[in-house]
């Protein structure tokens, strides 16, 4: 019976590991995209201010939760 549980754990380990790697990569991509969009919005606001244009209206509310 002890060998059964060891085999069960070893058979599930690769799936769990790949799932964790996938989750980490997707999380990193989404966070990088969010950071890039914020930086781009800041640069755009600075350029609009230099040109004397009004501030751009946001089309959707910004998320603050992580």
Buried (B, 14 or more C-beta within 10 A) or exposed (E): EEEEEEEEEEEEEEEEEEEEEEEEEEEEEEEEEEEEEEEEEEEEEEEEEEEEEEEEEEEEEEEEEE
